[in-house]
Amino acid sequence: MAKEIKNQNAEAVVEAVSKTEKFFNENGKLMGGILAGLVVVALAAFCWVKFAYQPAVAEAEGQMALAEENFRAADYELALNGDGNVLGFAQIIDEYGAKAGKAANFYAGVCELQLGNYEDAINYLKAYNGKDAILAARALACIGDAYVGLENYETALNYFEKAAAVVENMYAAGYLLKAGLVAEKLGQNEKALEYYELIKDQYAASPEGYEIDKYIGRIQ
């Protein structure tokens, strides 16, 4: 009985090998073509990354470094638009796209805000999608500043609230103060008082916290 089972297993193996051999005999050229195609695609992808994408990223990073220097020097026009020799953030975004990194839109938005181009600032800042919570909160607050510049106070208040809710740190006190000031502008003194008292309770050690009593006092 064991010998019979052994023979059956051997026959099954032989049959499987035979079918496999037949498959490759019939489809060998097709399989070879597919394999060659995959090799070509992989090689092309490697060459693109090595000789096109990576150099473009390095070039974009170099241009970003120069634009950031101008930004830190508070030369927002030069940082944004360049001067013909050095690219600005707007040109870097147009030329390199995502290769320039997510911060390019943030920097461009802040430059436009500082230059008083509020609609353009909002467009750039909304395009920023970085994962750094502190920078994300600042982008939201800058959008709020742009809406204040457009005298759209309701929307500005909404963005200051969002900015303050992103992450609890000392910067949040500044966003809450802006929210309170805009709420006062809208005649929403009770809401403004809530923001001011939140600063007093949670961010008393912040620069805004040291002076918050005068804001609370003028409402009460």
KABEL-V198008 format. One line per field, one symbol per residue. ss: DSSP state (A for helix, B for strand, O for the rest). psi: psi as a letter, one per 30 degrees, with the letter a starting at -180 (. if undefined). burial: 1 if it has 16 or more other C-alpha atoms within 10 Angstrom, else 0. A space follows every 50 residues. Layout:
ss = ???
psi = ???
burial = ???
//
This chain:
ss = OAAAAAAAAAAAAAAAAAAAAAAAAAAAAAAAAAAAAAAAAAAAAAAAAA AAAAAAAAAAAAAAAAAAAAAAOOOAAAAAAOOOOOOOAAAAAAAAAAAA OOAAAAAAAAAAAAOOOAAAAAAAAAAOOOOOAAAAAAAAAAAAAAAAAO OOAAAAAAAAAAAAAAOOOAAAAAAAAAAAAAAAAOOOAAAAAAAAAAAA AAOOOOAAAAAAAAAAAAAO
psi = eeeeeeeeeeeeeeeeeeeeeeeeeegeeeeeeeeeeeeeeeeeeeeeee feeeeeeeeeeeeeeeeeeeefggieeeeefagfekkleeeeeeefbfff lffeeeeeeeeeeffgieeeeeeeeffkhlfjeeeeeeeeeeeeeeeeeg gieeeeeeeeeeeffekjaffeeeeeeeeeeeeeefgieeeeeeeeeeee efhffleeefgfeeeeefe.
burial = 00000000000000000000000000000000000000000000000000 00000110011011011101100011111111000111111110011011 11111111111111001111111111110000011111111111111110 00101111111111010001111111111111110000100110111111 00110101100100110000
//
